[in-house]
Amino acid sequence: MAKIPILNSLVDIPIQILVVEADPVMRSGLLACLHQVPDLRGATAAETRSSALLVLSEQIETTTAIDLVLFGLSLDPSSRELSAIDFCQQVKIINPNLPILLLTAPQYPNLQGLLAIGIEGCCVRGTSIVDLVESIRQVAAGKTIWAPEILQQLSRSHAPHVTNTGSLGDTAANRLRHRLRWRSLHFVESTSLQQIDTALAQLNTDLANPQISTLEQLILTGRKRELNTAKWLVKRVLGTAQPQIEPTVQSPDSMKWRLRQRKLQSALKSGELTTTTTGAVTPKAVQAGIFDRITAKLQFNLENLTPTPLEIDLLRLDKKRELYYLILRQFEGLLDELRFSQVTVDLLPEKQSLIWQDLWASVTTDFFGRYYNISAPDLQREIVPTLLQDRQIVQTEILAKIPQTIELLNYFLFQIPLTIDNISYAGDTQTAADRAGDLLENLIVHLANAVIQPLLNYFGNSDEIKFRFFDRRLLSTREIERFRNDLSWRYRLDRYFSDPQAIFESKYHLFIFTNYGIKRITIYAPRSQELARLTGLPLTVTLALETRDAIVPRLQSAATIIGSVVVYLLTEVIGRGIGLIGRGVIKGIGNIWQERNYNHKE
């Protein structure tokens, strides 16, 4: 038997492998061989795909979570089993960062479909144990390994090419895999489910009241449906695991990277990274409830119901939802990173520009894929580097104008009270949570706009981009140009009229999600400092508004007085005069008629 090399310095950190193999002989043989390798002694097995998913769901919250799934594909699977594609998709839902290594025959019928969902590696059944162990180590380290026989089979099937370079390449699988490497949306704690059940019980009580109006009944019924959706998502999709913090990938040299990740998970589980207050509710628990509600809202219609055109209107519904989810998850990862960095309240204002630019760049990279190229007749152009060139424009036009971002971060990180209508509400109150939810939804919408704006500017006329991302109603050049012009006019109106008016009136406009689509609401907030910085035409607009406010009431009073005088003159003077004249004329006519009758009788 060939000698298997080991990593002596890291033997005490074995790779935790889950072997999913229906054949009992093959399963036992794989476990026996892997247990002989010191750094692979953490191998466990699952007979069925359903049981494997259960194992993953139970172990993801522990510090000994699975590091790799070794999935044996059978040419004759049980009809009651999940399909291979469904199984792999469920694995990625449970843990998007968990690599999967397939063990299959080259003639397996649907390798292209598995490639498309981001499988990291594939080996042929019968591969020597030495080669299999090396492939396991490479895939666990974040590399992509596909057997030459599989590549040949895929090339004969006209599938995208896969390169075994050990790093992410420009392939469909790797691009999708890169997009899946977002931070997992943290799984809801038991307190969140209790809060949902309490709210549902209160809603049922309110609905049982025979005195409520029809409108109130409709509102409560909609709220109940929203809570039931959130509860379903918690139980079926999110599970009960703790959030993961993905480390900054410097050189994912597998073992050390995994050790750091487990330490961070252990810190989260023990509560070291949770900022607490004197009350019973922690910022993490409050955050979980708000994220749950937004996640539930994203299941409904996402159409823009406002008269204001938004860049996100350009996307298909599925791409909108994907981008909104990605921003929500990236924002959660940002909060975890800020907590882990022990950032203070005083540092946030001076770091906010960098924070939002980094979040925008991260979302842009994950949404499009770091290595995604667009093919043109005369050139090959990378999407992400081109879009990130507009960092300063996006910061000035969109990110810097998102309202109350510092207040939102302070609320989530330190549970600092929110000021609403000049009244301070504690961080653990429902009123503060509702306002934080509105601010976060507005942030998500504006970040999505910031991601799409450079795409429209640089690649709006690319057929490849149109058919991959755009709504079918906006595929023609005419419609895209019309959409671009509408956005251009909106920015001009906002810059010179709408924004100065909102500043002068001490209010913000927020875009929020509802069951029927995106709508706009208005909140009050003092903006005296922004008002003092206005110059040029925006300042002229505020002066015109102030002049109108000063003059119009007086003009209205004067118009009222003048109107009363005119009415008096018309009715009492002119009207009476006309009446007297009319009476005199009629009386004269009557006298003449009587005289003529009298003369006729004589």
Rosetta blueprint (number, residue, H / E / L):
1 M L
2 A L
3 K L
4 I L
5 P L
6 I L
7 L L
8 N H
9 S H
10 L H
11 V L
12 D L
13 I L
14 P L
15 I L
16 Q L
17 I E
18 L E
19 V E
20 V E
21 E L
22 A L
23 D L
24 P H
25 V H
26 M H
27 R H
28 S H
29 G H
30 L H
31 L H
32 A H
33 C H
34 L H
35 H L
36 Q L
37 V L
38 P H
39 D H
40 L H
41 R L
42 G L
43 A L
44 T E
45 A E
46 A E
47 E L
48 T L
49 R H
50 S H
51 S H
52 A H
53 L H
54 L H
55 V H
56 L H
57 S H
58 E H
59 Q H
60 I L
61 E L
62 T L
63 T L
64 T L
65 A L
66 I L
67 D L
68 L E
69 V E
70 L E
71 F E
72 G E
73 L L
74 S L
75 L L
76 D L
77 P L
78 S L
79 S L
80 R L
81 E L
82 L L
83 S L
84 A H
85 I H
86 D H
87 F H
88 C H
89 Q H
90 Q H
91 V H
92 K H
93 I H
94 I H
95 N L
96 P L
97 N L
98 L L
99 P L
100 I E
101 L E
102 L E
103 L E
104 T E
105 A L
106 P L
107 Q L
108 Y L
109 P L
110 N L
111 L H
112 Q H
113 G H
114 L H
115 L H
116 A H
117 I L
118 G L
119 I L
120 E L
121 G E
122 C E
123 C E
124 V E
125 R L
126 G L
127 T L
128 S L
129 I H
130 V H
131 D H
132 L H
133 V H
134 E H
135 S H
136 I H
137 R H
138 Q H
139 V H
140 A H
141 A L
142 G L
143 K L
144 T L
145 I E
146 W E
147 A L
148 P H
149 E H
150 I H
151 L H
152 Q H
153 Q H
154 L H
155 S H
156 R H
157 S L
158 H L
159 A L
160 P L
161 H L
162 V L
163 T L
164 N L
165 T L
166 G L
167 S L
168 L L
169 G L
170 D L
171 T L
172 A H
173 A H
174 N H
175 R H
176 L H
177 R H
178 H H
179 R H
180 L H
181 R L
182 W L
183 R L
184 S L
185 L L
186 H L
187 F L
188 V L
189 E L
190 S H
191 T H
192 S H
193 L H
194 Q H
195 Q H
196 I H
197 D H
198 T H
199 A H
200 L H
201 A H
202 Q H
203 L H
204 N H
205 T H
206 D H
207 L H
208 A L
209 N L
210 P L
211 Q L
212 I L
213 S L
214 T H
215 L H
216 E H
217 Q H
218 L H
219 I H
220 L H
221 T H
222 G H
223 R H
224 K H
225 R H
226 E H
227 L H
228 N H
229 T H
230 A H
231 K H
232 W H
233 L H
234 V H
235 K H
236 R H
237 V H
238 L H
239 G L
240 T L
241 A L
242 Q L
243 P L
244 Q L
245 I L
246 E L
247 P L
248 T L
249 V L
250 Q L
251 S L
252 P L
253 D L
254 S H
255 M H
256 K H
257 W H
258 R H
259 L H
260 R H
261 Q H
262 R H
263 K H
264 L H
265 Q H
266 S H
267 A H
268 L H
269 K H
270 S H
271 G L
272 E L
273 L L
274 T L
275 T L
276 T L
277 T L
278 T L
279 G L
280 A L
281 V L
282 T L
283 P H
284 K H
285 A H
286 V H
287 Q H
288 A H
289 G H
290 I H
291 F H
292 D H
293 R H
294 I H
295 T H
296 A H
297 K H
298 L L
299 Q L
300 F L
301 N L
302 L L
303 E L
304 N E
305 L L
306 T L
307 P L
308 T L
309 P L
310 L L
311 E H
312 I H
313 D H
314 L H
315 L E
316 R L
317 L H
318 D H
319 K H
320 K H
321 R H
322 E H
323 L H
324 Y H
325 Y H
326 L H
327 I H
328 L H
329 R H
330 Q H
331 F H
332 E H
333 G H
334 L H
335 L H
336 D H
337 E H
338 L H
339 R H
340 F H
341 S L
342 Q L
343 V L
344 T L
345 V L
346 D L
347 L L
348 L H
349 P H
350 E H
351 K H
352 Q H
353 S H
354 L H
355 I H
356 W H
357 Q H
358 D H
359 L H
360 W H
361 A H
362 S H
363 V H
364 T H
365 T H
366 D H
367 F H
368 F H
369 G L
370 R L
371 Y L
372 Y L
373 N E
374 I E
375 S E
376 A E
377 P L
378 D L
379 L E
380 Q E
381 R E
382 E E
383 I H
384 V H
385 P H
386 T H
387 L H
388 L H
389 Q L
390 D L
391 R H
392 Q H
393 I H
394 V H
395 Q H
396 T H
397 E H
398 I L
399 L H
400 A H
401 K H
402 I L
403 P L
404 Q L
405 T H
406 I H
407 E H
408 L H
409 L H
410 N H
411 Y H
412 F H
413 L H
414 F H
415 Q L
416 I L
417 P L
418 L E
419 T E
420 I E
421 D L
422 N L
423 I E
424 S E
425 Y E
426 A L
427 G L
428 D L
429 T L
430 Q H
431 T H
432 A H
433 A H
434 D H
435 R H
436 A H
437 G H
438 D H
439 L H
440 L H
441 E H
442 N H
443 L H
444 I H
445 V H
446 H H
447 L H
448 A H
449 N H
450 A H
451 V H
452 I H
453 Q H
454 P H
455 L H
456 L H
457 N H
458 Y H
459 F H
460 G L
461 N L
462 S L
463 D H
464 E H
465 I H
466 K H
467 F H
468 R H
469 F H
470 F E
471 D L
472 R H
473 R H
474 L H
475 L L
476 S L
477 T H
478 R H
479 E H
480 I H
481 E H
482 R H
483 F H
484 R H
485 N H
486 D H
487 L H
488 S H
489 W H
490 R H
491 Y H
492 R H
493 L H
494 D H
495 R H
496 Y H
497 F H
498 S H
499 D H
500 P H
501 Q H
502 A H
503 I H
504 F H
505 E L
506 S L
507 K E
508 Y E
509 H E
510 L E
511 F E
512 I E
513 F E
514 T L
515 N L
516 Y L
517 G L
518 I E
519 K E
520 R E
521 I E
522 T E
523 I E
524 Y E
525 A L
526 P L
527 R L
528 S H
529 Q H
530 E H
531 L H
532 A H
533 R L
534 L L
535 T L
536 G H
537 L H
538 P H
539 L H
540 T H
541 V H
542 T H
543 L H
544 A H
545 L H
546 E H
547 T H
548 R H
549 D H
550 A H
551 I H
552 V H
553 P H
554 R H
555 L H
556 Q H
557 S H
558 A H
559 A H
560 T H
561 I H
562 I H
563 G H
564 S H
565 V H
566 V H
567 V H
568 Y H
569 L H
570 L H
571 T H
572 E H
573 V H
574 I H
575 G H
576 R H
577 G H
578 I H
579 G H
580 L H
581 I H
582 G H
583 R H
584 G H
585 V H
586 I H
587 K H
588 G H
589 I H
590 G H
591 N H
592 I H
593 W H
594 Q H
595 E H
596 R H
597 N H
598 Y H
599 N H
600 H H
601 K H
602 E L
